[in-house]
């Protein structure tokens, strides 16, 4: 059986297992279309609460996601050009990057995005890492709630380090960025600066030599894109001056052309 057929077999198996696991959707009729099947599986993964899954299901899920990663194309550090000193810009899907750590723009619950097929980076990372990521995040949050109380939520700019599971990266650093409700404030600017500083400090403490930052807070958190890029580049450059040779590479991962333009202007 060729790999494409094997992948379809894995997909069909996972659909039945995740349907049964959901309870609510156990009798859902699955269409024959491969694209629709993939979307349904991703949606079932997105809405699933953190809990254990049988080892045999996890094994097939991992095989399925590994093939997905290969299909999308894994991007190594050597394929990402250096723009200035140890800084790079890379446009595309952050889940393709084979680096020591990628940064996830998380929410204060730290469990990923539960909206089926949502386009946010939190959803993308949790989907292609696999359901183990949400389970690990939940375990870490439960320990923090035991310490700080049942209403504990992750504060802004405090990073959390997890494994990356089926992503090409080694680790994921989850961080809650500042939310801009009306006007941009100096407090929000300082919070965003702290996001970058604290993440780089975490890399240093854990021996992570390459990190890819997403555009923290510029999506549904409404931080102005240009100012966010200014803070990101300034903070990374200043941190690198204080910690020479600590990071082999700091990558600014952008998705929109607008963000790419800002970073290119700032780093030229």
C-alpha positions as CSV (number, residue, x, y, z in Angstrom):
1,X,0.0,0.0,0.0
2,X,1.5,3.4,-1.0
3,X,1.8,6.2,1.5
4,X,-1.2,8.2,0.1
5,X,-3.5,5.2,0.6
6,X,-2.0,4.6,4.1
7,X,-2.8,8.2,4.9
8,X,-6.4,7.8,3.8
9,X,-6.7,4.7,5.9
10,X,-5.3,6.6,8.9
11,X,-7.7,9.4,8.3
12,X,-10.7,7.1,8.1
13,X,-9.6,5.3,11.4
14,X,-9.1,8.6,13.2
15,X,-12.5,10.0,12.1
16,X,-14.3,7.0,13.6
17,X,-12.2,7.2,16.8
18,X,-12.6,11.0,17.3
19,X,-16.4,10.7,16.5
20,X,-16.8,8.1,19.1
21,X,-14.7,10.0,21.6
22,X,-16.8,13.2,21.1
23,X,-20.1,11.5,22.0
24,X,-22.2,14.3,20.5
25,X,-21.0,13.5,17.0
26,X,-20.7,9.7,17.2
27,X,-23.4,9.2,14.5
28,X,-22.1,11.9,12.1
29,X,-22.2,10.8,8.5
30,X,-18.8,11.3,6.9
31,X,-18.6,12.3,3.2
32,X,-16.3,10.6,0.7
33,X,-14.5,13.7,-0.2
34,X,-10.9,13.7,1.2
35,X,-10.8,17.5,1.8
36,X,-14.1,17.3,3.8
37,X,-12.8,14.4,5.8
38,X,-9.7,16.3,6.7
39,X,-11.8,19.4,7.8
40,X,-14.1,17.2,9.9
41,X,-11.1,15.5,11.7
42,X,-9.5,18.9,12.4
43,X,-12.8,20.2,13.7
44,X,-13.2,17.2,16.0
45,X,-9.7,17.8,17.3
46,X,-10.3,21.5,17.8
47,X,-13.4,21.0,20.0
48,X,-12.1,18.1,22.0
49,X,-11.6,18.8,25.7
50,X,-8.2,17.9,27.2
51,X,-8.2,14.2,28.3
52,X,-6.4,11.0,27.6
53,X,-6.7,9.2,24.3
54,X,-5.9,5.5,23.9
55,X,-2.3,4.9,23.0
56,X,-3.2,3.1,19.7
57,X,-5.2,6.2,18.6
58,X,-2.4,8.5,19.5
59,X,0.1,6.4,17.5
60,X,-2.1,6.6,14.3
61,X,-2.7,10.3,14.9
62,X,1.1,10.9,15.2
63,X,1.7,9.0,11.9
64,X,-1.1,11.0,10.2
65,X,0.3,14.3,11.4
66,X,3.9,13.4,10.5
67,X,2.8,12.8,7.0
68,X,0.9,16.1,7.0
69,X,4.1,17.9,8.1
70,X,6.0,16.3,5.2
71,X,3.3,17.2,2.7
72,X,3.3,20.8,3.8
73,X,7.1,20.9,3.6
74,X,9.4,21.2,6.6
75,X,11.6,24.4,6.5
76,X,15.0,24.1,8.2
77,X,17.0,26.9,9.8
78,X,19.6,26.8,7.0
79,X,16.8,27.6,4.5
80,X,15.9,30.9,6.3
81,X,18.2,33.7,5.3
82,X,19.7,36.0,7.9
83,X,18.7,39.6,7.3
84,X,20.7,41.4,10.0
85,X,23.0,39.9,12.6
86,X,21.1,37.0,14.1
87,X,17.7,38.2,12.9
88,X,15.5,36.7,10.1
89,X,12.1,37.3,8.5
90,X,10.1,34.3,7.2
91,X,6.7,34.5,5.7
92,X,4.4,31.5,5.9
93,X,3.0,28.8,8.1
94,X,4.9,28.7,11.5
95,X,4.0,25.0,11.9
96,X,6.5,24.2,9.1
97,X,9.5,25.5,10.9
98,X,12.2,23.1,12.2
99,X,13.6,25.3,14.9
100,X,14.2,24.9,18.6
101,X,11.0,26.8,19.5
102,X,8.0,28.5,17.9
103,X,6.0,31.0,19.8
104,X,2.2,30.6,20.1
105,X,-0.1,33.6,20.6
106,X,-2.2,32.0,23.3
107,X,-5.2,33.1,25.4
108,X,-5.3,33.3,29.2
109,X,-6.9,29.8,29.4
110,X,-3.8,28.3,27.6
111,X,-5.8,25.4,26.1
112,X,-5.7,26.4,22.5
113,X,-8.5,27.5,20.2
114,X,-11.8,25.5,20.4
115,X,-13.4,27.1,17.4
116,X,-13.5,24.5,14.6
117,X,-11.2,25.3,11.7
118,X,-10.4,28.8,13.0
119,X,-7.6,30.5,11.2
120,X,-5.7,31.8,14.3
121,X,-2.2,30.6,15.0
122,X,-3.3,29.0,18.3
123,X,-5.7,26.7,16.4
124,X,-3.0,25.9,13.7
125,X,-0.4,25.0,16.3
126,X,-2.7,22.8,18.4
127,X,-4.1,21.0,15.4
128,X,-0.8,20.0,13.9
129,X,0.9,19.3,17.2
130,X,-1.8,16.8,18.1
131,X,-4.2,16.4,21.0
132,X,-1.3,15.8,23.4
133,X,-0.5,19.5,23.4
134,X,-3.8,20.6,24.8
135,X,-3.5,17.8,27.4
136,X,-0.1,19.0,28.5
137,X,-1.2,22.7,28.7
138,X,-4.2,21.6,30.8
139,X,-1.9,19.6,33.2
140,X,0.3,22.7,33.6
141,X,-2.7,25.0,34.2
142,X,-4.1,22.5,36.8
143,X,-0.9,22.6,38.7
144,X,-0.9,26.4,38.6
145,X,-4.6,26.5,39.8
146,X,-3.6,24.2,42.8
147,X,-1.0,26.8,43.7
148,X,-2.9,30.1,42.9
149,X,-6.6,29.1,43.1
150,X,-9.3,27.7,40.8
151,X,-9.8,31.0,39.0
152,X,-6.2,31.3,37.9
153,X,-5.6,32.4,34.3
154,X,-2.2,32.9,32.7
155,X,-1.0,36.5,33.0
156,X,0.0,38.6,30.1
157,X,3.7,38.2,29.0
158,X,4.4,35.1,31.2
159,X,5.5,32.3,28.8
160,X,4.8,28.6,29.2
161,X,7.1,26.0,27.6
162,X,5.7,22.7,26.3
163,X,6.8,20.0,23.9
164,X,5.9,20.4,20.3
165,X,4.8,16.8,19.7
166,X,4.2,16.3,15.9
167,X,5.5,19.8,14.8
168,X,8.9,20.0,13.3
169,X,10.0,22.4,16.1
170,X,11.3,21.0,19.4
171,X,9.3,23.1,21.7
172,X,6.3,25.6,21.8
173,X,6.4,28.7,23.9
174,X,2.9,29.9,24.6
175,X,2.4,33.5,25.6
176,X,-0.6,35.8,26.2
177,X,-0.1,39.2,24.5
178,X,-1.7,42.5,25.5
179,X,-5.2,43.2,24.3
180,X,-5.8,46.7,22.8
181,X,-9.4,47.6,23.3
182,X,-9.4,51.3,22.2
183,X,-6.3,53.4,22.2
184,X,-2.8,52.0,22.4
185,X,-1.3,52.7,25.8
186,X,2.3,52.7,27.1
187,X,1.3,49.9,29.4
188,X,0.3,47.7,26.5
189,X,3.5,48.6,24.7
190,X,5.5,47.6,27.8
191,X,3.5,44.3,28.0
192,X,4.4,43.5,24.4
193,X,8.0,44.3,25.0
194,X,7.9,41.9,28.0
195,X,6.4,39.2,25.8
196,X,9.6,39.2,23.7
197,X,12.0,39.7,26.5
198,X,10.5,36.9,28.7
199,X,10.3,34.5,25.8
200,X,14.0,35.1,24.9
201,X,14.9,34.7,28.6
202,X,13.0,31.3,28.6
203,X,15.0,30.2,25.5
204,X,18.3,31.1,27.3
205,X,17.3,29.2,30.4
206,X,16.3,26.1,28.5
207,X,19.2,26.0,26.0
208,X,17.0,26.8,23.0
209,X,19.2,28.5,20.3
210,X,16.6,29.3,17.6
211,X,13.1,30.8,18.0
212,X,10.4,31.8,15.6
213,X,8.1,34.6,16.9
214,X,4.6,35.1,15.5
215,X,3.2,38.6,15.3
216,X,2.0,38.6,19.0
217,X,-1.2,40.5,19.7
218,X,-1.7,41.8,16.1
219,X,-4.7,39.6,15.3
220,X,-7.9,39.5,17.4
221,X,-6.0,41.4,20.2
222,X,-5.8,44.5,17.9
223,X,-2.3,45.7,18.6
224,X,-1.3,48.0,15.7
225,X,0.9,46.0,13.3
226,X,3.5,48.6,12.6
227,X,4.1,49.5,16.3
228,X,4.2,45.8,17.2
229,X,6.9,45.2,14.6
230,X,8.9,48.1,16.0
231,X,8.7,46.8,19.5
232,X,9.6,43.2,18.4
233,X,12.7,44.2,16.5
234,X,13.9,46.7,19.0
235,X,13.5,44.3,21.9
236,X,15.1,41.4,20.2
237,X,18.1,43.6,19.1
238,X,18.6,45.0,22.6
239,X,18.3,41.6,24.2
240,X,20.9,40.2,21.8
241,X,23.3,43.0,22.8
242,X,23.0,42.0,26.4
243,X,23.3,38.3,25.6
244,X,25.7,38.0,22.7
245,X,25.9,34.5,21.1
246,X,23.0,33.3,23.3
247,X,20.7,32.8,20.3
248,X,21.8,31.4,17.0
249,X,18.7,32.8,15.3
250,X,15.7,35.0,16.1
251,X,13.0,34.7,13.4
252,X,10.1,37.0,12.9
253,X,7.4,34.8,11.3
254,X,4.9,36.8,9.4
255,X,1.8,35.7,7.5
256,X,0.5,39.0,6.1
257,X,2.3,41.0,3.4
258,X,1.7,44.1,5.5
259,X,3.7,42.6,8.4
260,X,6.5,41.5,6.1
261,X,6.8,45.0,4.7
262,X,7.1,46.5,8.2
263,X,9.8,44.0,9.3
264,X,11.8,44.4,6.1
265,X,11.8,48.2,6.5
266,X,12.9,47.9,10.1
267,X,15.7,45.4,9.5
268,X,17.2,46.8,6.3
